[in-house]
């Protein structure tokens, strides 16, 4: 809404009003979404490029391990029975020692835990990157953190491809995760904050598609590229190449205005208007006095507000369940896809099918959030994913694989709706902290996902992991049902404004209820008063008519 400055006698615009005037979602926003969405593709590539190759169990596939002495009957029998770990290490060898991360560093048998440990360490580093984003976003902005994360991610991946030991690889892999932790949140903010208010929810949903595209690309690369070192190097080189798009990405006008850089914010809006083929806003931008004068702008203020703390707990549980289930299914893919015997291709086909099935899930969420609402969409998505996972735990073979792939539909929809819902449940002044705190729970869930893969490896069955994951999704559905609906509501700018609006709404609801209780008696009294008034008017009319006749 325009703001009128009575002193200057000029009309000033908010950022949302200026974006509406320049074009809410046209060519400029399309280019911005494509560029920052590419960062989500790269984040998915870095997340999955090592995870996909490490989810296999090479000892259960023919041709990966051979006996040192071909005539060793004991070794040959152990290979056939899958009990190679019972033999001394010097009696068997890898057919291709450097073909995978597992064979390169001998992550089998008693060293199998290191495989899950390095995956957990990566996700813990991503969690630390989310914390770093929360601390640095207000000071350095979105664009700097996006490209700083991409540079760190790319350089660390290139160095990891040359690591001579597992521990050096783990160090570079954690550095890559640290850079990637802030990339996702920065890209989300850059995509949504340059879009108009009526398109913001749609853009928040649409950006999730880029992660699915990046996951498909990572699976195809892992399928086609024979060496894990080359695969890691290519993912790092892609991130370094992404740095060349720096000048094409527009910084958030809202952040620039909050930092007192009104000229740069106006220039950013003018650049969007020029790309959209429209005229820049004629009126100057209004100073965000409500936000600048607000002192409650940190995570401590979020935790200090009972309403926001309640929302954060519910959102954290939902994010935790969604992330744990999503990444656990990825690590469980080998055991689910093949049982006791299968080819490598079947695992890649299962993964590609699952990632491709996420696209209609996100599309369905995009249709549902604007019609059924954010809460109902998350509730239905979690219920669908939970029911499919529990059904998969009770099924076997093809039915189990089909249900696991179907569960990805609900998980993708839940992620998409949660991003939109989380951004709308926190006031503008603390939205970044709310998003970062919710993402903290998501990364914590991803960090424990290797435990489910280890449990599957120990039990030689997917029943318990799938049953637990399905129960988590059903619990997340209950948490989503307790969240307030935000469809059609105005997002408050500050915590104080949120408290005032909720208090007024609560008072108004009590007044409406009280009026409903008193309405019958009040309406009866009004009817009686109206009837008496009409009778009195009729008597006065009769008296007047009689007097006229007498005269």
C-alpha positions in Angstrom: 0.0 0.0 0.0 1.3 3.5 -0.8 2.5 5.5 2.2 1.8 9.3 2.2 4.6 11.4 3.7 2.7 14.5 5.0 5.9 16.5 5.5 7.3 16.0 2.0 3.8 15.9 0.5 4.9 13.1 -1.8 3.6 9.6 -2.2 6.1 6.9 -1.2 5.9 3.2 -2.0 6.6 0.0 -0.1 8.7 -2.6 -1.8 5.7 -4.8 -2.5 3.9 -1.9 -4.1 6.9 -1.1 -6.2 7.2 -4.8 -7.3 3.5 -4.8 -8.2 4.1 -1.7 -10.4 7.2 -3.1 -12.0 5.7 -6.5 -12.7 5.2 -9.2 -10.1 6.4 -12.2 -12.0 7.7 -11.5 -15.5 10.9 -11.9 -17.4 13.1 -10.4 -14.7 11.8 -12.7 -12.0 11.9 -15.6 -14.4 15.6 -15.1 -14.9 16.2 -14.7 -11.2 14.3 -17.9 -10.4 16.3 -19.8 -13.0 19.6 -18.6 -11.7 19.0 -19.2 -8.0 17.2 -22.4 -8.9 20.4 -23.5 -10.5 22.0 -23.1 -7.1 19.4 -25.6 -5.7 20.4 -28.0 -8.5 24.0 -27.7 -7.5 23.1 -28.2 -3.8 21.2 -31.4 -4.7 24.2 -32.5 -6.9 26.6 -32.1 -4.0 24.3 -33.7 -1.5 23.6 -36.8 -3.5 26.7 -37.3 -5.7 28.5 -39.0 -2.8 25.4 -40.3 -1.1 24.2 -42.2 -4.1 27.5 -44.0 -4.6 27.8 -44.8 -0.9 24.4 -46.4 -0.5 25.4 -49.6 -2.2 26.7 -52.7 -0.5 29.4 -53.9 -2.9 29.9 -57.2 -1.0 26.4 -58.3 -2.1 27.0 -57.7 -5.8 28.7 -60.1 -8.1 32.0 -59.1 -9.6 33.0 -56.5 -7.1 35.1 -58.8 -4.9 37.4 -61.6 -6.0 39.5 -64.1 -4.2 43.3 -63.6 -4.2 43.7 -67.3 -5.0 41.1 -68.4 -7.5 41.4 -72.0 -6.2 40.6 -71.0 -2.6 37.5 -73.1 -1.9 36.7 -71.4 1.4 36.9 -67.9 -0.1 34.7 -68.9 -3.1 32.1 -70.3 -0.8 32.1 -67.2 1.4 31.6 -65.0 -1.7 28.7 -67.1 -2.8 27.1 -67.0 0.7 27.8 -63.3 1.4 29.9 -64.0 4.4 33.2 -62.6 3.1 33.7 -60.6 6.2 34.3 -63.8 8.2 37.5 -64.4 6.2 40.9 -62.7 6.8 41.3 -59.5 4.7 44.3 -60.8 2.8 42.3 -63.6 1.2 40.1 -61.3 -1.0 40.5 -58.2 -3.0 38.6 -55.6 -4.9 38.1 -56.1 -8.7 38.3 -52.2 -9.2 40.0 -50.7 -6.1 39.3 -47.1 -7.1 35.9 -47.5 -8.6 33.9 -46.3 -5.7 34.4 -44.5 -2.4 33.7 -47.8 -0.6 36.4 -49.8 -2.4 38.9 -46.9 -2.4 38.9 -46.7 1.4 37.8 -50.2 2.2 34.6 -49.2 3.9 33.2 -52.7 4.5 33.0 -55.2 7.3 34.4 -53.7 10.5 34.9 -50.4 8.8 31.3 -50.2 7.5 30.3 -47.7 10.2 32.8 -45.1 8.7 30.6 -45.0 5.6 27.5 -43.9 7.6 29.7 -41.7 9.8 31.0 -39.6 6.9 27.5 -39.1 5.6 26.3 -37.9 9.0 29.3 -35.6 9.3 28.4 -34.0 5.9 24.8 -33.3 7.1 26.1 -31.9 10.4 28.3 -29.5 8.4 25.2 -28.5 6.4 23.5 -27.8 9.7 26.4 -25.6 10.8 26.1 -23.8 7.5 22.5 -23.0 8.3 23.5 -21.6 11.6 26.2 -19.5 9.9 23.5 -18.2 7.5 21.3 -17.2 10.4 24.2 -15.2 11.9 25.5 -13.6 8.7 22.4 -13.0 6.6 21.4 -9.7 8.0 24.9 -8.3 7.7 26.1 -9.6 4.4 22.9 -10.1 2.4 21.6 -12.9 0.3 23.7 -12.7 -2.8 27.0 -12.6 -1.1 26.2 -15.7 1.0 24.9 -17.6 -2.0 28.0 -17.1 -4.0 30.3 -17.5 -1.0 28.7 -20.8 -0.3 29.0 -21.9 -4.0 32.6 -21.0 -4.1 33.4 -22.9 -0.9 31.4 -25.8 -2.1 33.1 -26.0 -5.4 36.6 -25.5 -4.1 36.1 -28.1 -1.4 34.7 -30.7 -3.8 37.6 -30.2 -6.2 40.0 -30.8 -3.3 38.0 -33.8 -2.1 38.4 -35.4 -5.5 42.2 -35.5 -4.9 42.1 -36.6 -1.2 44.6 -39.4 -0.5 42.9 -40.6 2.7 39.4 -41.0 4.1 39.9 -38.3 6.8 41.1 -35.7 4.3 38.1 -36.5 2.1 35.9 -36.1 5.1 37.4 -32.7 6.0 36.8 -31.4 2.5 33.4 -33.0 2.3 32.4 -31.2 5.6 33.7 -27.9 4.2 31.5 -28.5 1.1 28.5 -29.1 3.4 29.3 -25.9 5.3 29.1 -23.9 2.1 26.0 -25.7 1.0 24.1 -25.0 4.2 23.5 -21.4 3.4 23.0 -21.8 -0.4 19.5 -23.2 -0.1 18.2 -20.5 2.2 19.9 -17.7 0.3 18.5 -18.9 -3.0 15.0 -19.2 -1.5 15.1 -15.7 -0.2 16.5 -14.3 -3.5 13.7 -16.0 -5.5 10.8 -15.0 -3.3 11.8 -11.5 -2.2 12.0 -10.1 -5.8 8.6 -11.6 -6.7 5.4 -9.8 -6.2 3.2 -10.6 -3.1 0.6 -12.5 -5.1 3.3 -14.7 -6.7 5.5 -15.3 -3.7 3.9 -18.5 -2.6 4.0 -19.9 -6.1 7.7 -19.1 -6.5 8.4 -20.7 -3.1 6.8 -23.9 -4.4 8.4 -23.8 -7.8 12.0 -23.5 -6.5 11.6 -27.0 -5.0 11.5 -28.5 -8.5 15.1 -27.5 -9.0 16.2 -29.8 -6.2 14.4 -32.7 -7.8 16.1 -31.9 -11.2 19.5 -31.7 -9.5 18.8 -35.1 -7.8 18.0 -36.7 -11.1 21.2 -35.2 -12.6 23.3 -36.6 -9.7 21.8 -40.0 -10.1 22.5 -40.0 -13.9 26.1 -38.8 -13.3 26.6 -41.5 -10.7 25.2 -44.1 -13.2 27.4 -43.0 -16.1 30.6 -41.7 -14.6 32.8 -44.8 -13.6 35.0 -43.0 -11.0 34.0 -41.3 -7.8 36.9 -38.9 -8.0 35.8 -37.7 -11.5 32.3 -37.4 -10.3 33.3 -35.3 -7.3 35.5 -33.1 -9.4 32.7 -32.5 -11.9 30.3 -31.4 -9.2 32.9 -29.0 -7.8 33.7 -27.6 -11.2 30.0 -27.0 -11.8 29.9 -24.9 -8.6 32.9 -22.9 -9.6 31.4 -22.2 -13.0 28.3 -20.9 -11.3 30.2 -18.0 -9.9 30.2 -16.4 -13.3 26.5 -15.6 -12.9 27.2 -13.1 -10.1 26.3 -10.0 -12.1 23.0 -11.5 -13.3 21.4 -12.0 -9.9 19.6 -9.1 -8.3 20.0 -8.5 -4.5 16.8 -8.4 -2.4 15.4 -4.8 -2.5 13.9 -5.4 0.9 17.2 -6.2 2.5 18.9 -3.3 0.8 16.2 -0.9 2.1 16.6 -2.3 5.6 20.3 -1.6 5.5 19.6 2.0 4.5 20.8 1.6 0.9 17.7 3.1 -0.6 19.5 4.0 -3.9 20.6 0.4 -4.5 17.1 -0.9 -3.6 15.6 1.6 -6.2 18.2 0.5 -8.7 17.4 -3.2 -8.2 13.7 -2.5 -8.7 14.5 -0.4 -11.8 16.6 -3.3 -13.2 13.6 -5.7 -12.7 11.3 -3.2 -14.3 13.6 -2.9 -17.3 13.9 -6.6 -17.7 10.1 -6.9 -17.5 9.5 -4.2 -20.1 7.8 -1.9 -17.7 8.5 1.6 -16.3 10.3 1.9 -13.0 8.2 3.2 -10.1 7.8 6.9 -10.3 7.5 7.5 -6.6 10.4 7.0 -4.1 10.5 4.1 -1.7 9.2 4.6 1.8 11.5 4.0 4.8 10.5 0.7 6.6 10.0 2.6 9.9 8.1 -0.3 11.5 10.9 -2.7 10.8 13.8 -0.3 11.5 12.2 0.9 14.8 11.5 -2.7 15.9 13.9 -4.1 18.5 12.6 -7.7 18.4 14.5 -9.0 15.4 16.6 -12.0 16.6 16.2 -15.7 17.3 16.1 -14.9 21.0 13.0 -12.8 20.4 11.4 -15.7 18.5 12.1 -18.1 21.3 10.9 -15.5 23.8 7.5 -15.2 22.1 5.1 -18.0 23.3 3.2 -17.9 20.1 6.2 -18.1 17.8 7.9 -20.7 20.1 4.8 -22.9 19.8 4.9 -22.6 16.0 8.6 -23.3 15.8 8.2 -26.5 17.8 5.4 -27.8 15.6 7.3 -26.8 12.4 10.5 -28.2 13.7 8.9 -31.6 14.3 7.4 -31.6 10.8 10.6 -30.6 9.1 12.5 -33.2 11.1 10.2 -36.0 10.0 10.1 -34.9 6.4 13.9 -34.6 6.1 14.6 -37.8 8.0 12.2 -39.8 5.8 13.5 -38.2 2.5 17.2 -38.9 3.0 16.7 -42.2 4.7 14.8 -43.5 1.7 17.7 -42.5 -0.4 20.2 -44.5 1.7 17.8 -47.5 1.9 17.5 -47.6 -1.9 20.0 -50.5 -2.3 18.3 -52.9 0.1 14.8 -51.9 -1.1 15.6 -52.2 -4.8 17.3 -55.6 -4.9 16.7 -57.6 -1.7 19.4 -60.3 -2.0 20.3 -60.1 -5.6 20.0 -57.5 -8.3 22.0 -55.4 -10.7 23.3 -51.9 -10.1 21.0 -50.5 -12.8 17.9 -51.4 -10.8 19.0 -49.2 -8.0 19.6 -46.3 -10.3 16.2 -46.9 -12.0 14.5 -46.9 -8.6 16.2 -43.6 -7.6 15.4 -41.9 -10.9 11.8 -43.0 -10.6 11.6 -41.7 -7.1 13.1 -38.3 -8.0 10.9 -38.0 -11.1 7.9 -38.8 -9.0 8.6 -35.8 -6.8 7.7 -33.4 -9.7 4.0 -34.2 -9.7 4.0 -34.1 -5.9 5.3 -30.5 -6.0 2.8 -29.6 -8.7 0.0 -31.1 -6.7 1.1 -29.1 -3.6 1.1 -25.9 -5.8 -2.5 -26.5 -6.7 -3.6 -27.5 -3.2 -2.0 -24.7 -1.1 -3.9 -22.0 -2.9 -7.2 -23.9 -2.7 -7.3 -26.1 0.3 -4.7 -24.1 2.3 -1.2 -24.7 3.6 -2.2 -26.7 6.7 -4.5 -29.1 4.8 -1.9 -29.6 2.1 0.9 -30.5 4.6 -1.5 -32.8 6.5 -2.6 -34.7 3.4 1.0 -35.0 2.1 2.3 -36.4 5.4 -0.7 -38.8 5.6 0.0 -40.1 2.1 3.7 -40.6 2.7 3.2 -42.3 6.1 0.5 -44.7 4.7 2.8 -45.6 1.8 5.8 -46.2 4.0 3.9 -48.4 6.5 2.5 -50.3 3.5 6.0 -50.7 2.1 7.2 -52.1 5.4 4.5 -54.8 5.2 5.2 -55.5 1.5 7.9 -57.1 -0.5 9.6 -57.0 -3.9 7.8 -54.9 -6.6 5.0 -53.8 -4.3 7.5 -52.5 -1.8 9.4 -50.5 -4.4 6.2 -49.0 -5.8 5.0 -47.9 -2.4 8.4 -46.3 -1.6 8.4 -44.4 -4.9 4.8 -43.3 -4.1 5.9 -42.1 -0.7 8.3 -39.6 -2.4 5.2 -38.0 -3.9 3.9 -37.1 -0.4 7.4 -36.1 0.9 8.0 -33.7 -2.0 4.6 -32.2 -1.5 5.2 -31.8 2.2 8.6 -30.1 1.7 7.0 -27.7 -0.9 4.1 -26.7 1.4 6.3 -26.5 4.5 8.6 -23.9 2.8 5.6 -21.7 2.0 3.9 -22.2 5.3 7.1 -21.6 7.3 7.7 -18.3 5.5 4.2 -17.1 6.3 4.0 -18.2 9.9 6.8 -15.8 11.1 6.6 -12.0 10.9 8.8 -10.3 8.3 11.3 -9.0 10.9 12.2 -12.5 12.1 11.3 -14.6 9.0 15.0 -15.4 8.3 15.5 -16.6 11.8 12.3 -18.7 11.7 13.3 -20.3 8.4 16.9 -20.9 9.6 15.7 -22.5 12.9 13.2 -24.7 11.0 15.9 -25.7 8.6 18.1 -26.6 11.6 15.6 -29.3 12.5 15.5 -30.5 8.9 19.3 -30.9 8.8 19.3 -32.6 12.2 16.9 -35.2 10.6 19.2 -35.6 7.7 22.1 -36.2 10.0 20.5 -39.2 11.7 19.2 -40.7 8.4 22.4 -42.9 8.1 21.3 -44.7 11.3 18.3 -46.1 9.4 20.6 -47.4 6.6 22.9 -48.9 9.3 19.9 -50.5 10.9 18.8 -52.0 7.6 22.4 -53.3 7.1 22.4 -55.0 10.5 19.0 -56.5 10.3 19.2 -57.4 6.6 15.6 -56.1 6.3 13.8 -52.8 5.6 10.8 -53.6 7.8 11.8 -51.7 10.9 13.3 -48.6 9.2 10.3 -48.2 6.9 7.9 -48.7 9.8 9.6 -46.1 11.9 9.8 -43.6 9.0 6.1 -44.1 8.3 5.2 -43.5 11.9 7.3 -40.3 11.8 5.3 -39.1 8.9 2.0 -39.8 10.6 3.2 -37.9 13.7 4.2 -35.0 11.4 0.7 -35.0 10.0 -0.7 -34.5 13.5 1.8 -31.6 14.1 0.8 -30.0 10.8 -2.9 -30.1 11.8 -2.1 -28.0 14.9 -0.5 -25.2 12.9 -2.6 -22.1 12.1 -3.7 -21.5 8.5 -2.1 -18.5 6.7 -4.0 -18.6 3.4 -5.3 -15.2 2.6 -3.9 -13.6 5.8 -1.8 -10.5 5.9 1.7 -11.3 7.1 2.6 -9.1 10.1 5.8 -7.2 9.9 6.8 -7.4 13.6 6.2 -9.7 16.6 4.2 -6.9 18.3 2.0 -6.6 15.3 1.4 -10.4 15.3 0.5 -10.3 19.0 -1.9 -7.4 18.5 -3.6 -9.0 15.5 -4.0 -12.3 17.3 -5.4 -10.6 20.4 -7.9 -8.6 18.4 -8.9 -11.8 16.6 -9.4 -13.6 19.9 -11.4 -10.8 21.4 -13.5 -10.5 18.2 -14.2 -14.3 18.4 -15.4 -13.9 22.0 -17.6 -11.0 21.1 -19.1 -12.9 18.1 -19.8 -15.9 20.4 -21.3 -13.7 23.1 -23.5 -11.9 20.5 -24.6 -15.2 19.2 -25.7 -16.3 22.6 -27.6 -13.1 23.2 -29.1 -12.7 19.7 -32.4 -14.5 20.4 -33.4 -12.4 23.4 -32.2 -9.1 21.8 -34.0 -9.9 18.5 -37.2 -10.7 20.5 -37.0 -7.4 22.3 -36.4 -5.5 19.1 -39.4 -7.2 17.5 -41.5 -6.2 20.5 -40.3 -2.6 20.4 -40.9 -2.5 16.6 -44.4 -3.9 17.0 -45.3 -1.3 19.7 -43.8 1.5 17.7 -45.9 0.5 14.6 -49.1 0.2 16.8 -48.4 3.7 18.2 -47.9 5.1 14.7 -51.2 3.5 13.5 -53.1 5.1 16.5 -51.6 8.5 15.7 -52.6 8.0 12.1 -56.2 7.2 13.1 -56.4 10.3 15.3 -55.1 12.5 12.6 -57.6 11.2 10.0 -60.5 11.6 12.5 -59.5 15.1 13.2 -59.3 15.9 9.5 -62.9 14.5 8.9 -64.3 16.5 11.8 -63.0 19.7 10.4 
